Amino acid sequence: MALAKAVAEGLTVHPEWVRVAQDNLRRWRIGNSGSPSLLRCYEEWERLLERPVADVVAEMLSETPVGERLRRNSPFAGVLPSAVVESIKRRCRDEASAA
């Protein structure tokens, strides 16, 4: 969820990230053509990415089974700098080990 929140915050400022996600989905569809479950997820994302950015953000951050499934297969790979991604992952690991 922490990564999704960071992407969602950036997406409102950088709507061009939708294009990055669409490009990722096209590449992934080719590379995972033998995985029907992934292809279904990609189709779900493709439909969502046609909607307004506010809708994309709402779905990404939804604490429903759909939101969780979308976050597990987020096509926004590469939009956040790797240092930001590592920082978020580190913070989440630290919080989990402190709990």
C-alpha beads as a LAMMPS data file, in Angstrom:
LAMMPS data file: protein, C-alpha beads

99 atoms
98 bonds

1 atom types
1 bond types

-500.0 500.0 xlo xhi
-500.0 500.0 ylo yhi
-500.0 500.0 zlo zhi

Masses

1 110.0

Atoms # bond

1 1 1 0.000 0.000 0.000
2 1 1 2.862 2.411 0.775
3 1 1 4.206 2.163 -2.773
4 1 1 0.706 2.622 -4.186
5 1 1 0.271 5.770 -2.089
6 1 1 3.542 7.191 -3.397
7 1 1 2.539 6.431 -6.982
8 1 1 -0.931 7.892 -6.404
9 1 1 0.538 11.117 -5.037
10 1 1 2.870 11.407 -8.012
11 1 1 0.183 10.474 -10.515
12 1 1 -1.889 13.511 -9.654
13 1 1 1.113 15.688 -10.554
14 1 1 2.404 13.476 -13.390
15 1 1 -0.591 12.152 -15.342
16 1 1 1.887 11.140 -18.065
17 1 1 2.715 8.171 -15.825
18 1 1 -0.459 6.594 -17.208
19 1 1 1.376 6.262 -20.525
20 1 1 4.303 4.543 -18.780
21 1 1 1.855 2.090 -17.201
22 1 1 0.178 1.420 -20.546
23 1 1 3.563 0.778 -22.175
24 1 1 4.517 -1.600 -19.345
25 1 1 1.257 -3.497 -19.780
26 1 1 1.867 -3.915 -23.518
27 1 1 5.348 -5.342 -22.868
28 1 1 4.184 -7.557 -20.021
29 1 1 1.294 -8.919 -22.102
30 1 1 3.820 -10.225 -24.641
31 1 1 6.164 -11.633 -22.000
32 1 1 3.384 -13.307 -20.031
33 1 1 1.150 -14.440 -22.890
34 1 1 0.934 -17.920 -21.389
35 1 1 -0.482 -16.748 -18.060
36 1 1 -4.256 -16.242 -18.277
37 1 1 -4.500 -14.869 -14.732
38 1 1 -1.907 -12.172 -15.420
39 1 1 -3.533 -11.311 -18.743
40 1 1 -6.877 -10.830 -16.962
41 1 1 -5.195 -8.496 -14.485
42 1 1 -3.539 -6.563 -17.303
43 1 1 -6.931 -6.179 -19.004
44 1 1 -8.391 -4.878 -15.756
45 1 1 -5.595 -2.305 -15.525
46 1 1 -5.977 -1.348 -19.197
47 1 1 -9.666 -0.574 -18.670
48 1 1 -8.912 1.380 -15.495
49 1 1 -6.182 3.440 -17.170
50 1 1 -8.717 4.691 -19.723
51 1 1 -10.601 6.424 -16.909
52 1 1 -9.744 9.774 -15.252
53 1 1 -6.644 9.864 -13.042
54 1 1 -8.840 10.421 -9.971
55 1 1 -10.564 7.084 -10.654
56 1 1 -7.220 5.323 -11.094
57 1 1 -5.990 6.726 -7.776
58 1 1 -9.202 5.746 -5.985
59 1 1 -9.033 2.156 -7.241
60 1 1 -5.312 1.827 -6.494
61 1 1 -5.838 2.931 -2.903
62 1 1 -9.057 1.035 -2.330
63 1 1 -8.834 -1.369 0.597
64 1 1 -11.051 -3.860 -1.202
65 1 1 -10.044 -7.179 -2.749
66 1 1 -9.993 -5.423 -6.138
67 1 1 -7.653 -2.715 -4.868
68 1 1 -5.388 -5.310 -3.307
69 1 1 -5.265 -7.323 -6.537
70 1 1 -4.469 -4.196 -8.552
71 1 1 -1.653 -3.211 -6.183
72 1 1 -0.065 -6.665 -6.466
73 1 1 0.249 -6.214 -10.242
74 1 1 0.781 -2.469 -10.564
75 1 1 1.947 -1.402 -14.022
76 1 1 3.588 1.735 -12.625
77 1 1 7.006 0.091 -12.437
78 1 1 9.709 2.605 -13.200
79 1 1 7.817 5.803 -12.396
80 1 1 9.312 6.268 -8.932
81 1 1 13.070 6.678 -8.573
82 1 1 14.693 3.489 -7.268
83 1 1 15.978 5.355 -4.195
84 1 1 12.383 6.271 -3.277
85 1 1 11.199 2.686 -3.773
86 1 1 14.032 1.333 -1.604
87 1 1 13.330 3.929 1.083
88 1 1 9.646 2.959 1.210
89 1 1 10.488 -0.753 1.348
90 1 1 13.045 -0.160 4.103
91 1 1 10.567 1.899 6.126
92 1 1 7.905 -0.805 5.776
93 1 1 10.353 -3.539 6.848
94 1 1 11.423 -1.453 9.842
95 1 1 7.822 -0.816 10.853
96 1 1 6.951 -4.503 10.498
97 1 1 9.911 -5.627 12.604
98 1 1 9.114 -3.021 15.290
99 1 1 5.535 -4.253 15.603

Bonds

1 1 1 2
2 1 2 3
3 1 3 4
4 1 4 5
5 1 5 6
6 1 6 7
7 1 7 8
8 1 8 9
9 1 9 10
10 1 10 11
11 1 11 12
12 1 12 13
13 1 13 14
14 1 14 15
15 1 15 16
16 1 16 17
17 1 17 18
18 1 18 19
19 1 19 20
20 1 20 21
21 1 21 22
22 1 22 23
23 1 23 24
24 1 24 25
25 1 25 26
26 1 26 27
27 1 27 28
28 1 28 29
29 1 29 30
30 1 30 31
31 1 31 32
32 1 32 33
33 1 33 34
34 1 34 35
35 1 35 36
36 1 36 37
37 1 37 38
38 1 38 39
39 1 39 40
40 1 40 41
41 1 41 42
42 1 42 43
43 1 43 44
44 1 44 45
45 1 45 46
46 1 46 47
47 1 47 48
48 1 48 49
49 1 49 50
50 1 50 51
51 1 51 52
52 1 52 53
53 1 53 54
54 1 54 55
55 1 55 56
56 1 56 57
57 1 57 58
58 1 58 59
59 1 59 60
60 1 60 61
61 1 61 62
62 1 62 63
63 1 63 64
64 1 64 65
65 1 65 66
66 1 66 67
67 1 67 68
68 1 68 69
69 1 69 70
70 1 70 71
71 1 71 72
72 1 72 73
73 1 73 74
74 1 74 75
75 1 75 76
76 1 76 77
77 1 77 78
78 1 78 79
79 1 79 80
80 1 80 81
81 1 81 82
82 1 82 83
83 1 83 84
84 1 84 85
85 1 85 86
86 1 86 87
87 1 87 88
88 1 88 89
89 1 89 90
90 1 90 91
91 1 91 92
92 1 92 93
93 1 93 94
94 1 94 95
95 1 95 96
96 1 96 97
97 1 97 98
98 1 98 99
